[in-house]
Every structure is written in structure tokens, then in C-alpha cells.
Amino acid sequence: MTTANDLQPGTPFSGTAMILAAGRGERMRPLTDTLPKALLAVGGRPLIEWHVRRLAQAGFREIVVNHAHLGHMIEAALGDGTRYGAHLRYSRETVALETAGGVAYALDLLGAEAFPVVNADVYADFDYRLLADRVRTVLAQPECAGHLMLVDNPPHHGAGDFGLEGDRVRATGHPLLTFAGIGVYRRDFFSGVVRGQPARLAPLLRAAIARDALSGEHYRGRWVDVGTPERLAELDTALRREAAHVHP
């Protein structure tokens, strides 16, 4: 659990994080007919494992993973997290509860007052210690409900989602940017979600934006929404080529 000591500059960070892995991955079929989307591999490693490793390296020692479709395969692949230097716990959903519903269902496992939530089906190369810093920032600002990572609009989502005015997320703006599927949230951000009922994240985000309670930043590094077999293959090829260049 994130403690008051974690807020002190220069102290080791030990926090809690959540990875969302309950999606069915319809656009990935037939690959996801026999394998959870989170276990599709890029660069020789399942998508979700990139997040687990980077979160653990950043000091997130407690990681909660939700799952539904073929979730037992995720548990078998990741185990209890010991080999990553973290403790993994699983939030098992009979049916996928959407983003906000999945987090609300897992709150008892999360425990912390603020924590990052990462979509398993995205890839980003930024230093996850940034998320530890953002947890500290959110906890230090009582009026802040959360913090979003925004990225340049990919070709398949040219319209974008949100704007930025300084460090505040806005519903409009020029340009609009795309929500990266990576954010930090206060626990009470999900207090209005009925546990066990599907609920989307977007309405909660828009309500927080309306009351000027959401901060954000523009991340300009590599980010990929691995939403189709084509994007999966492209990312896999790129990562393997880079690894071969570093370790010929």
C-alpha cells in the first residue's frame, strides 16, 4: 500500500498498480480464440509481461491483474509475480466489467489511496517511475482525482480524445490528443461505480474534467495501441529488429 513515507522526496517507492487484462480482443480474432489478448507476444514477451516488469522495476510491488476471457492462462503465465520482484494478485471477473467496473471490482485488492491503471494491450517505452511520481503528485493535491497520459493521435484514432491546458485535461482543445490507456487515479474516483456492474471509464473522466479535477501530460515517446493483428505484427517486428541490433 502507498504510505505517507512514499510521498517524501528521495525515499524508495513501494506502491500498488493495476493492469487491465479482461478484454475479449474481438478485433484480434482468431488469435484470441485460444489465447487472452494480454498474452499475445511482441519482442519475444507477452504484452502484459512488459507492464509487469516495468511496474516492478519502478517500485510497484503489489500488482493487481483483472481477467475474464481465458483468465486462467494469464495466471499460469505470470504466477504470483515472484520472478518479477512483485506480488501479483488476480481479480477474476465472470464477465468483463469494462474499465471502470473492473477497477471498482478490484478496489479491495488494490487497497492504496492512489494507483496507476494500465491497459494490458498497449505498449509504451517510457520510464514507469514516472507513474510513481504521478501517484505522489495526485496524493499531494486533494482536489486532483487523477492524472492521464496522453499521446499523439495514431492513424486509426485521428480525432483524439482530450485537450491539455497546462497540466489540466480539457474536453476540448487544439490539438486533441489520445488517451494512452495509462493513468493514475484516486481510490474514491470509482466510489460511484456499483461493484460487480459493468461501467465505462469515459463518463467518469468527463465528469472529473468538468470540475477541473484531472491533470495530464503529453507523452511523445513510443506508444502503440496493439488493437489489431497488423499492429501486433508491426510492433513485434520492430522490437525484434531493435533487440537484434543491440545484441547481434
C-alpha positions, 0 to 999 in steps of 0.5 A: 500500500502507498504510505505517507513515507512514499510521498517524501522526496528521495525515499524508495517507492513501494506502491500498488498498480493495476493492469487491465487484462479482461478484454475479449480482443474481438478485433484480434480474432482468431488469435484470441480464440485460444489465447487472452489478448494480454498474452499475445507476444511482441519482442519475444514477451507477452504484452502484459509481461512488459507492464509487469516488469516495468511496474516492478522495476519502478517500485510497484510491488503489489500488482493487481491483474483483472481477467475474464476471457481465458483468465486462467492462462494469464495466471499460469503465465505470470504466477504470483509475480515472484520472478518479477520482484512483485506480488501479483494478485488476480481479480477474476471477473465472470464477465468483463466489467469494462474499465471502470467496473473492473477497477471498482471490482478490484478496489479491495485488492488494490487497497492504496489511496492512489494507483496507476491503471494500465491497459494490458494491450498497449505498449509504451517505452517510457520510464514507469517511475514516472507513474510513481511520481504521478501517484505522489503528485495526485496524493499531494493535491486533494482536489486532483482525482487523477492524472492521464497520459496522453499521446499523439493521435495514431492513424486509426484514432485521428480525432483524439480524445482530450485537450491539455491546458497546462497540466489540466485535461480539457474536453476540448482543445487544439490539438486533441490528443489520445488517451494512452490507456495509462493513468493514475487515479484516486481510490474514491474516483470509482466510489460511484461505480456499483461493484460487480456492474459493468461501467465505462471509464469515459463518463467518469473522466468527463465528469472529473474534467468538468470540475477541473479535477484531472491533470495530464501530460503529453507523452511523445515517446513510443506508444502503440495501441496493439488493437489489431493483428497488423499492429501486433505484427508491426510492433513485434517486428520492430522490437525484434529488429531493435533487440537484434541490433543491440545484441547481434 
